[in-house]
Amino acid sequence: MESRPKILLVDDEPDLLEMYREILAQLPSKPDLRTATNGPKALALLEAEPFRLFICDLKMPKMDGLQVLSIVRRKYPRLRTVVLTSMQDEQFRSRVYALGVDLFWQKPGTEEEIKLFLDCLESLLEREGDLGFRGVHSKSLVDIIQLECISQSSVLLRITNGPLTGKIWITGGELVDAETEGLQGEAAFSRILQWKTGSFESLPAEPARPRTIFKSYNALLLESAQALDESRLAEPAMAEAVPAPSPSPSAMAAIAQLESVEFVLALQPGPENKFESRGLENPETKAVWARDTLARFGGLADRLAAGPLRQIEGLGPQRHVGLATTGSGGLAVGWQSKLAGHEVAENMKKALALWTC
């Protein structure tokens, strides 16, 4: 393995290239950074030498970023790819991830945003034969489907898992049909969601596809997650364990169906620190963070004699998060970054109302 990974950064603004050269020089891996001011030059550099990471702007002359990325993903499928853009558009984000790009990132402006960006890049540089589905950094197939549905896309997803192939039809953000291994409809959809690794590609939509799935995508994702949880609990190794009380499935489903929701995380009481989640592939870290944040703010409220902690909203460039204490633990909900702060607060009130119904 090379001692210094090579990164190719493409942007049509020379001043930005120089600024990001200085930022990327802070990466712990001390990469060898090359730059290009347009798509053709970037493709020529990729032909000439191997790179570990490709970072591309979307809005460029001659060839825009989507055109460049579609060529790069086809010719260099093992090359890690990142979009760095100032465009805040969920449809562009969906199209980028459908191409198989690893990370879509709004151009950072603060020190904290830069630090998060560098952490993500370093993680991509370290990952070799990782699990998951290529196309979304640290995302599962569930997240990919949610992304397409939230964006109200019309697309045919073809998923490959070794010798297995499955298809999922989405029209106008609604699940229409699925098939794999001789199964069709909800049964096929559930089987595909059991796959942990593989690859996916976005094919042209088939609007005339007969509909066999009539439930909402959130309801099906919730049912599939619950079925998986139940199968794990049924394993012999878990036979002696006494499960802690689970949050209401109907409440989880109702919150997941609220507009702009990205994930739901319910913290259960007790020393076991159990939790339930929807929309998160690796929720353990998020659960630890949520418990710690609620505990710290709760302690601050006590010291200030401000009364019991009820709700916190955190706003970020990629995602907003709302936290709240409940009678049975805590609740964390991820919201799309397009929402304003007051909208997050109002939506969290709706989520809590559904939780206590």
C-alpha positions in Angstrom: 0.0 0.0 0.0 1.3 3.5 -0.8 2.5 5.5 2.2 0.7 8.6 1.1 -2.7 8.3 -0.4 -3.3 10.4 -3.5 -6.3 12.7 -3.7 -7.6 14.5 -6.8 -9.6 17.7 -6.1 -11.6 19.3 -9.0 -13.1 22.8 -8.9 -13.2 25.5 -11.5 -12.3 28.3 -9.0 -8.5 28.4 -8.5 -8.8 30.3 -5.2 -11.0 27.6 -3.8 -8.6 24.9 -4.9 -5.8 26.6 -3.1 -7.9 27.0 0.0 -9.0 23.4 0.1 -5.4 22.3 -0.6 -4.5 24.0 2.7 -7.5 22.4 4.5 -6.7 18.9 3.2 -3.1 19.2 4.2 -4.4 18.9 7.8 -5.5 15.2 7.2 -3.5 12.8 9.5 -2.7 10.6 6.5 -0.8 13.5 4.9 -2.1 12.8 1.4 -0.4 13.7 -1.9 -2.9 16.2 -3.3 -3.4 17.0 -7.0 -5.8 19.5 -8.5 -7.7 20.1 -11.7 -9.9 23.1 -12.8 -12.2 21.1 -15.1 -13.6 17.7 -15.9 -11.4 16.8 -18.9 -8.2 17.6 -17.0 -9.3 15.5 -14.1 -10.1 12.6 -16.3 -6.7 12.9 -17.9 -5.0 12.8 -14.5 -7.0 9.7 -13.5 -5.8 8.0 -16.7 -2.2 8.8 -16.0 -1.9 7.6 -12.3 -3.9 5.9 -9.6 -5.7 7.9 -6.9 -7.4 6.8 -3.7 -9.9 9.6 -3.4 -11.7 11.9 -5.9 -13.3 15.1 -4.7 -15.4 17.0 -7.2 -17.5 20.2 -7.4 -20.9 20.0 -9.1 -21.2 23.3 -10.9 -18.4 23.5 -13.5 -18.1 24.6 -17.2 -17.7 22.3 -20.1 -18.5 19.1 -18.1 -20.5 19.5 -14.9 -19.8 17.4 -11.9 -22.5 14.9 -12.5 -21.1 14.1 -16.0 -17.6 13.7 -14.6 -18.8 11.5 -11.7 -20.8 9.2 -14.0 -17.7 8.6 -16.0 -15.4 8.2 -13.0 -17.8 5.7 -11.3 -18.0 3.6 -14.5 -14.3 3.6 -15.3 -12.9 3.5 -11.7 -15.5 1.6 -9.5 -13.0 1.2 -6.6 -12.1 4.9 -6.4 -13.6 6.7 -3.5 -15.7 9.7 -4.6 -16.8 12.8 -2.8 -19.0 15.7 -3.9 -18.1 19.1 -2.4 -20.7 21.7 -3.3 -22.5 24.8 -2.2 -25.7 23.6 -3.8 -28.4 22.7 -1.2 -30.8 20.5 -3.2 -32.1 17.2 -2.1 -32.8 16.0 -5.7 -29.1 16.7 -6.6 -28.1 14.8 -3.4 -30.3 11.9 -4.5 -28.8 11.8 -8.0 -25.3 12.0 -6.7 -25.8 9.0 -4.4 -27.6 7.1 -7.1 -24.4 7.3 -9.1 -22.5 5.5 -6.4 -20.8 8.5 -4.8 -19.5 7.8 -1.2 -20.1 11.3 0.3 -22.1 14.4 -0.5 -20.9 17.4 1.5 -21.9 21.1 1.6 -18.8 23.2 1.4 -17.7 23.8 5.0 -17.6 27.3 6.4 -16.8 27.0 10.1 -14.0 25.3 12.0 -16.4 22.7 13.3 -17.7 21.9 9.8 -14.1 21.6 8.5 -13.2 19.2 11.3 -16.2 17.0 10.5 -15.4 17.1 6.8 -11.8 16.1 7.4 -12.9 13.2 9.8 -15.1 11.9 7.0 -12.4 12.1 4.4 -9.9 10.3 6.7 -12.4 7.6 7.3 -12.9 7.1 3.5 -9.1 6.9 3.0 -8.8 4.2 5.7 -11.6 2.1 4.4 -10.6 -0.7 2.0 -12.9 -3.7 1.7 -15.7 -2.3 3.8 -19.2 -3.6 4.3 -22.3 -1.8 3.3 -23.6 -0.7 -0.1 -21.3 1.4 -2.2 -22.9 4.7 -3.0 -23.6 6.2 0.4 -20.9 6.7 3.0 -21.8 4.8 6.2 -25.3 4.2 4.9 -27.4 1.1 4.7 -29.8 -0.1 2.0 -32.6 1.3 4.2 -31.0 4.8 4.1 -30.7 4.5 0.3 -34.4 3.7 -0.1 -35.4 6.4 2.3 -33.3 8.9 0.4 -35.1 8.0 -2.9 -38.6 8.2 -1.3 -38.0 11.4 0.6 -36.8 13.0 -2.7 -40.0 11.7 -4.4 -37.9 10.0 -7.0 -39.0 7.7 -9.8 -36.4 5.1 -10.2 -35.6 1.4 -10.5 -33.0 0.2 -8.0 -31.1 -2.9 -8.9 -29.3 -4.4 -5.9 -26.6 -7.1 -6.2 -25.4 -9.2 -3.3 -22.9 -11.8 -4.6 -24.9 -14.1 -6.9 -28.2 -12.6 -5.8 -30.0 -9.8 -7.6 -33.0 -7.9 -6.5 -35.0 -5.0 -7.9 -37.1 -2.3 -6.2 -39.4 0.0 -8.2 -40.1 3.5 -6.8 -42.5 5.9 -8.5 -43.0 9.4 -7.2 -41.4 8.5 -3.9 -43.7 5.5 -3.4 -42.7 1.9 -3.3 -44.4 0.1 -6.2 -42.9 -3.4 -6.5 -39.9 -5.6 -5.7 -38.7 -8.9 -6.8 -35.8 -11.4 -6.0 -35.3 -15.1 -5.8 -38.7 -15.9 -7.1 -40.4 -13.6 -4.6 -42.4 -10.5 -5.4 -44.0 -7.5 -3.6 -43.6 -7.1 0.1 -42.0 -10.6 0.5 -39.2 -9.7 -2.0 -38.7 -6.3 -0.4 -38.3 -7.8 3.0 -35.8 -10.4 1.7 -33.7 -7.7 -0.1 -33.5 -5.7 3.1 -31.9 -8.6 4.9 -28.8 -8.2 2.7 -26.0 -6.5 4.6 -23.5 -5.8 1.7 -23.5 -5.4 -2.0 -23.9 -2.7 -4.6 -26.7 -0.9 -6.2 -27.3 1.1 -9.3 -30.1 3.4 -10.4 -31.9 2.5 -13.6 -34.5 4.5 -15.6 -38.0 4.4 -13.9 -40.7 2.2 -15.2 -43.9 4.2 -14.6 -46.1 1.4 -16.1 -44.9 -1.2 -13.6 -47.9 -2.9 -12.0 -48.2 -2.0 -8.3 -48.0 -4.9 -5.8 -46.9 -2.9 -2.7 -49.5 -0.6 -1.2 -48.0 0.2 2.2 -45.9 3.3 2.8 -42.1 2.9 2.6 -41.7 3.8 6.3 -44.3 1.2 7.4 -42.5 -1.5 5.4 -39.0 -0.5 6.6 -40.3 -0.5 10.2 -41.9 -4.0 9.7 -38.7 -5.3 8.2 -36.6 -4.0 11.0 -38.9 -5.5 13.6 -38.9 -8.9 11.9 -35.1 -8.8 11.9 -35.0 -7.9 15.6 -37.4 -10.7 16.4 -35.4 -13.2 14.5 -32.3 -12.2 16.5 -34.1 -12.5 19.8 -35.2 -16.0 18.7 -31.6 -17.2 18.4 -30.5 -19.8 21.0 -27.8 -17.5 22.3 -30.5 -15.0 23.2 -33.0 -17.5 24.7 -32.1 -16.7 28.3 -32.1 -13.0 27.9 -35.1 -11.1 29.1 -35.8 -8.2 26.7 -36.5 -4.8 28.0 -39.8 -3.1 27.2 -39.8 -1.9 23.7 -41.2 1.4 22.6 -44.5 1.4 20.8 -44.0 0.2 17.2 -47.0 2.3 16.1 -45.4 5.4 17.6 -42.1 4.7 15.9 -43.9 4.3 12.6 -45.9 7.4 13.0 -42.9 9.6 13.8 -40.9 8.1 10.9 -43.7 9.1 8.5 -43.5 12.8 9.5 -42.2 15.0 6.7 -38.4 15.6 6.7 -37.6 12.8 9.2 -34.3 11.0 8.6 -34.1 8.7 11.6 -35.8 7.9 14.9 -33.9 6.7 18.0 -35.8 5.7 21.2 -33.7 5.4 24.4 -35.1 2.9 26.9 -34.6 3.3 30.7 -32.5 0.9 32.8 -28.8 0.1 33.3 -28.7 -2.0 30.1 -28.9 1.2 28.0 -31.1 -0.5 25.4 -32.6 1.4 22.5 -34.7 1.1 19.3 -33.9 2.8 16.1 -35.2 3.3 12.6 -33.1 4.8 9.7 -29.6 4.3 11.4 -27.2 1.6 10.3 -24.9 1.9 13.3 -27.0 3.4 16.0 -24.9 2.5 19.0 -22.7 5.6 18.8 -25.6 7.8 18.3 -27.4 6.3 21.3 -24.4 6.9 23.5 -24.1 10.5 22.3 -27.9 11.1 22.9 -27.8 9.7 26.4 -24.7 11.7 27.3 -26.2 14.9 25.8 -29.5 14.6 27.6 -27.7 13.9 30.9 -25.3 16.8 30.5 -28.1 19.3 29.7 -30.3 17.8 32.4 -27.5 18.4 34.9 -27.1 22.0 33.6 -30.8 22.6 34.0 -30.6 21.4 37.6 -27.6 23.6 38.4 -29.4 26.7 37.0 -32.7 25.7 38.8 -34.3 26.1 35.4 -36.7 23.2 35.8 -36.7 19.8 34.2 -35.1 19.4 30.7 -37.8 18.8 28.0 -36.3 19.4 24.6 -33.1 20.3 22.8 -32.5 21.1 19.1 -29.2 21.0 17.4 -28.7 22.4 13.9 -26.0 21.2 11.5 -25.0 21.5 7.8 -25.8 17.9 7.0 -28.6 17.1 9.4 -30.5 18.6 12.3 -31.2 16.6 15.5 -33.9 17.0 18.1 -33.6 15.5 21.6 -36.3 15.1 24.3 -36.8 13.4 27.6 -39.8 11.1 27.8 -41.5 9.2 30.6 -39.8 6.0 29.4 -36.3 7.4 28.6 -35.4 9.7 25.7 -36.2 10.4 22.1 -33.8 11.5 19.3 -35.1 12.4 15.9 -33.0 13.4 12.8 -34.4 16.1 10.5 -33.3 17.2 7.1 -31.0 20.3 7.1 -33.4 22.3 4.9 -35.6 23.0 8.0 -35.2 26.2 10.0 -34.6 26.1 13.7 -38.2 26.9 14.7 -39.4 24.3 12.3 -37.3 21.6 14.0 -38.7 22.7 17.4 -42.3 22.5 16.1 -41.8 19.2 14.4 -40.2 17.8 17.6 -43.4 18.8 19.5 -45.4 16.8 16.9 -43.1 13.8 17.3 -43.5 13.9 21.1 -47.3 14.1 20.7 -47.2 11.0 18.6 -44.9 9.3 21.1 -47.3 9.8 24.0 -50.5 8.9 22.1 
